[in-house]
Amino acid sequence: DDSTESPPSHSLSCAYNEIGLRRPSTLAVEDVITLWLAAFVCFILIYSVFSEEAPPPPVVYSRYTDDTIRYLAKRLKERTEILKEKAIDPYATSPEVTPPVTPILRKDDYIRLKEEERVAKEEAEKKKAEEAAKKAEEKKKKDEEKRLEAEKKAEEERLAEEAKRKERILPEISCSCFDVLFHPVEEKMDVFLGTTIDPFTDRRYISWLSFVALAYNYNVWFCSARLAFPYHGETANRYWIFLDILSDIVNVIDIVVWQPRLQFVKAGDIIKDRALTKVHYRKSQRFKTDIISILPFDLLCLYFEFSSLYRLNRFIRIDSFFEFSDRLESVMAKAYIWRVARTTGYLLYMLHLNACAYYVASVHQGLATTTWVYDGNGTAYLRCYYFAVRSLINIGGLPEPVTTFEISFQMANFFIGVFVFSSLIGQMRDVIGAATAAQTYFRASMDGCVAYMNTYTIPKLVQNRVRTWYNYTWAAQGMLDESELLDKMPLVMRIAIAVDVNLATFQKIALFQGCDQQMLVDMLLRLKSIIYLPGDFVVKKGDIGKEMYIIKSGAVQVVGGPDNSIVFVTLKAGSVFGEISLLQSAKDGGNRRTANVKAHGFANLFVLEKKDLFDILVHYPESEKVLARKGRKLVKAKGAVPAKGNEEKQKGLALFGPKPPTPKLLRAFANLKKLKVNVMWGSVFCCRLFKSIDG
């Protein structure tokens, strides 16, 4: 209602009353401040509420920049999550194409991971290689089976053809009765010779072959001489029969006892079975030749005149002489001696045959019928041999042939002498040249070196040392470089020689104990031989170490002091030095030599270079760790020589060195002066003390 409405002033008064305040006219200053503070707080609350619900839009200067920043923030957040996951699982692979810049693994974990990856890779490669080798082996096996089958078929065809041919020419020799007859003898010989014999290395067989060769030479020399010259008679025939029987016994023993025991190679295998070796010999062509050579045609002498013509079948056993020659060359240290002797024997035998032919021709023409034939004076064999020497060697001065037969014979002599003698002389030259080839190479090398030194006017002292080195090297080992000879050998032979010479020495070296044995063998193959003259420094203290040395022969001395006149220790054959520097790096002088070592006399050393050692250690990581650990221990124990480049340079007053000490006489005078001053001050003190007491 209008009548009930209150005026504004009344309403405001009621409002004031409701909130417990007085009218403004009656308000105090404290009330006004409180009212304003309440209003300000309400305004702040209302503003904060409205500002959260509707924030003002951000100010964007470039939408492209904003999108790029948001994309980078998103990628960084994703990368952070990935790195967190990889820290939990170190073997998880990252989806990113590029690897992280910073390492995400510790050093030990990273090394372990790389080692596992390397082992896995090696196992995969090894498995792949094994599969390839298995396939190759299967293929090789199939090829070998095919080859053996083809060889077997060819052998069967050959045997069938040979059987047919033998049926036509010579029936098969059955030795069953001989086996039964000689069985007790074979059993007794097995005790001394064994069931089988190696024909290449058994020295007993080579010794026996010398008797066989002697018997053969008896037949070829004396049978021909007896056939040409009149050396048969009632008295001489007894001795000839004894010698003939003795040579035949040697041949029979060789056929029955020795030859059936010889081992042989079949399809790469060494056959050592006695039954197989016997069958192999009896099926060979040599057995048939041996049987023919011992057929006793000498028995015909019982019905006919005694003659050496019936022993000519012994000449066909020439294989025994050639076998003896080959075996003897293989075991002799200087085989050229036998080659020269054998060639000389060939020449003498050709002259022997010519002497026999000349005597037969003289008998045919009639002794002493012409000036050309043998006149019958003196020893027939010696005179005819002299004629053969002058005729074949074309010395000249021979009597002129008269008849047509004599002219033809002499012309044949000249032609044979030209070809045969020249070929034998050429063979002799080749043998001697091969025997002196090494000496010729040594002389050529030394002459070339001397010519070089003379060209560049090298001092005489150096030239004399070079000549001494050449002469001693040649006298000591017979060659200038052993590696040239060893390189021609197969790897197995080189390993056998190296192991026999130096493996025991390597195993005694403390640094290499605990390493792989195969690694030591590989190191032995890298050794090089060097000869040092007396007084030569092998290593010097402070030099960079690149080699390790093993003393093969001679001695070296570890020296020091002024002018290296003090000998600390002498190392002899079998000792090792310089091994520490091989495994140390140049940091802090770790690869520097720690002592002076010089040759006491002529010293032959084996050298192993650092490069070769590191090439070997690539294949032996475990041994590399062992060597590195032992090397550090040895360096700590002995102490490394500091590198020359790392020495601290002195500056300022330090360049003048420390102050020299005061002489004793000056120190005595100085002490007297100090004593005088002390006495004077003591007197003054006493005077003042007495004055104070008097006062």
Order of alpha helices (4+ residues) and beta strands (2+ residues): alpha-alpha-alpha-alpha-alpha-alpha-alpha-beta-beta-alpha-alpha-alpha-alpha-alpha-alpha-alpha-alpha-alpha-alpha-alpha-alpha-alpha-beta-beta-beta-beta-beta-beta-alpha-beta-beta-alpha-alpha-alpha
